[in-house]
Amino acid sequence: MASENTQLGFSTRAIHIGQEPDPGTGATVTPIYQTSTFTWSSLGSPPHYMYSRLANPTRTAFEKCLASLEGEGASGYAFPSGMAAVAAAFSILKPGDHALIMSDLYGGTYRYCEKILTARGVKYSYFDAGDIESVEKSFQPETRMIWLESPSNPLLRVVDLAALAKVAHRHNALAVVDNTFASPYFQNPLELCIDIVIHSTTKYIGGHSDLIGGAVVTRNPELMAAIELVQTVGGSIAGPFDCWLALRGLKTLAVRMEKHASNAMAVALFLSQHPKVSRVYYPGLKSDPGHKLALRQMRGFGGMVSFEVEGGAEKAVSVSESTRIFALAESLGGIESLIGYPVRMSHATMSPGERAKRGINDNLIRLSIGLEDTEDLIADLKQALG
Ligand SMILES: *Cc1c(COP(=O)(O)O)cnc(C)c1O
């Protein structure tokens, strides 16, 4: 669904766009239209909404609102999971096409390429998106897409989205960004000439760890048509209740992201001074290799922090299992803090060799910093590190 006026500020858009009072009842909050179908008053006047696979008012409200947060003139499409959104974006590629995939990426997307892209006859190869010069050499005549994540998972690498979009376009390829980690509050890839943005709305957009969802946002009319086809004809749609939860999440996204980021900065600073921590990955740290670029292309550094501990895998496992406030769990972006050990969790299906190539070491721990009190989070990590 296309967005409307984006001249308003971020939070005003998040709270109002697509959310006029309900035309039927005046309900101030967009209702959950839990209906599969809509009644026609006569054959001569088909209703605007006919059947909920094609369009549903709760989904439309969420899609309009999200699109307005990614950029003027954009359209958004809600999917039943982040991976369904990933699949929708990849559906643009035909057998024989080639995709360049940033090597540092979400484990599920890695698995998607390995299991599904290959089976569809789409070729792909990994590339180091941090080295713009070598990117040029990675393109093949059939390359039609480059796939990016910034900040990436789990190493929080920041890559130059505007520069990479330019290289992609020079080679007649589309540029896709998985914007899940930054959320639209901190980063708008479409403004950097990226063609397609995808989100796992399960994470910061939903924000409360109580739904699975995804979204695709684009400004390109041809791509809009292709993505809409996956929804309306392919049948990959988010249900009304999940759209309602995701829309409710958007309303507080700005305040939540500010707190996620300030807590994350405090935790990153604490960890970087801890004797048992050998390395901290957080683009907000001045020492981080992505810091300068993040200042340029983001409005904040996000709520994810990764770090390496002295003492190898054994110590990393014991720290991961010793926190009391941080829950040992997959996922991220919720109000509660989570701790994860990528080698045994998010990146467990990647072979040790593939992990090593990407710098995902056995002593790496990933944190999703929640909205608890800063001092409590730091005290918890302090006792877990021992
Ligand atoms: C979680 C996640 C996904 C997949 O989303 P689901 O909602 O779990 O299907 C994709 N990309 C990133 C960066 C993620 O964190």
The ligand as an ORCA input file, in Angstrom:
! r2SCAN-3c Opt
* xyz 0 1
  C      14.831    -12.500     12.264
  C      15.448    -11.988     11.019
  C      14.979    -12.392      9.763
  C      13.878    -13.428      9.592
  O      12.684    -13.007     10.146
  P      11.548    -13.996     10.752
  O      10.509    -13.036     11.183
  O      12.177    -14.775     11.848
  O      11.113    -14.885      9.634
  C      15.590    -11.846      8.646
  N      16.596    -10.965      8.753
  C      17.079    -10.564      9.947
  C      18.191     -9.598     10.002
  C      16.526    -11.063     11.111
  O      17.017    -10.678     12.288
*
